[in-house]
């Protein structure tokens, strides 16, 4: 079933490569499947056209962490906290801070 959903999203993105929402949905599906490189690729496209409110940064940070790109992961998570606060999403900011502390304890 997830292969079918993934294939559908990939086809939709190939037909509408500038659709930021489809890019986000595809990134989320790759993320769910722990395909972090592919998720990061789609997130990079997504970020070209959106002022993310935090959750995209969180997903980006987690992908980077799993790809052993720790400095970039740290920066992405901190950007997510800032974005969530800027958009007044205090619960999301706290959630990203929790992830940050899990990955980078004592910081």
Buried (B, 14 or more C-beta within 10 A) or exposed (E): EEEEBBEEBBEBBEEEEEBBEBBBBBBBBBBEBEBBEBBBBBBEBBBEEEEBBBBBBBBBBBBBBBBEBEEBBBBBBBBBBBBBBEBEBEEBBEBBBEBBEEBBEEE
